[in-house]
Amino acid sequence: MHCRDLSRVALTLLAALVGAQVFVWLRTPIPWMLGPLLVTALASVLGAPTRSAAQLRNVGQWVIGAVLGLYFTPQVGALVLGLWWAIALAVLWALAQGALLSAWLEHRHAADGARGASQSWRATTYFAGAIGGASEMTLLAERHGGRTDWVAAAHSLRLVLVVLTLPFAMQWAQSHWNLQVDARLLPVPAPSHMGGLLWLALATAGGAAVMVWLKRTNPWFMGALLVSMGLTLLGLEGSSVPVGLSNAAQLLIGVSLGVRFQREFIHTAPRWLASMAMGTGVLMLLSMGFGLLLAHATGLNPATLVMGTSPGGIAEMAITAKVLQLGVPVVTAFQVCRLVAVLVLVEPIFKWCIRQDRAA
């Protein structure tokens, strides 16, 4: 990275830090992620030379993955395992959400599809509507001849809209309703000490390195999460992660989301982005209803299930659950299983649909 790029990264981080402090002062939910996200997004849209380093984003995901894994005590693991049927329903719901959003985009932009190749346009709307795995869905769209710029823009917009709205809705619900979280899902106070923190860092970095070598999705987050989770489930006492380090990781993730909204982003098919925004809004409302039904069936906090079934990203939804103390292990388990299912099933389903169309 050149000196000019380094200075842009440093100035972006400085602006993000100011944004975080302002949001802390305003007492908004997840201020260390929302503040940097909004400040960098606004600056980017206005043409400021913002920049995020991929290495810093990876560090942020690594820290957050390690933090979330510490919630999975043996008792919590047994509780989450008992929710296998609810997680399975949530996976089916995620696939249904993707199908609904894809159908909406295809319907709204039928004229655009008529001007292009049938399979190419089908790939664009299908992979743009899939819930989860933004980078992977963009690559799959490219493999099947879809518009990668439209797919990437759709996922960026969906993710940011969920991150900007759901935390405020959950904070409002907490302040107006008596939402009791299962005590087993609340964080257990643990001391932070340098020796344990160093071992946790080395172990989770090793897990991330293995995931990178295996070319898995979200390797820095998933690798750290799985190792930290495994150690905690085995009852190996380590060190908690300092709050300041967790806040810094949220800031880095917020910046990585905000810089996606460069000035060119607004000019990427405005009608397409408007359709995606409308579809995302409807999905959030439907997910809220689905989450409430699951909460009634499981007896868990409604906000926890709404977060777990929302069409957001794993790290972002888990961070929200952590800050608002809304059952991090359940939210993480639901979101992780959804992501795995989407990555495994979305392309085979698409190929099957194409074969059915050709046979008809």
Secondary structure as UniProt FT lines:
FT   HELIX           3..26
FT   HELIX           31..45
FT   TURN            46..47
FT   HELIX           54..69
FT   TURN            70..71
FT   HELIX           74..81
FT   TURN            82..83
FT   HELIX           84..108
FT   HELIX           110..114
FT   HELIX           118..129
FT   HELIX           134..143
FT   TURN            144..145
FT   HELIX           148..176
FT   HELIX           183..185
FT   HELIX           194..213
FT   TURN            214..215
FT   HELIX           219..233
FT   TURN            234..235
FT   HELIX           243..258
FT   TURN            259..260
FT   HELIX           263..266
FT   HELIX           270..298
FT   HELIX           302..309
FT   HELIX           314..324
FT   HELIX           328..359
//
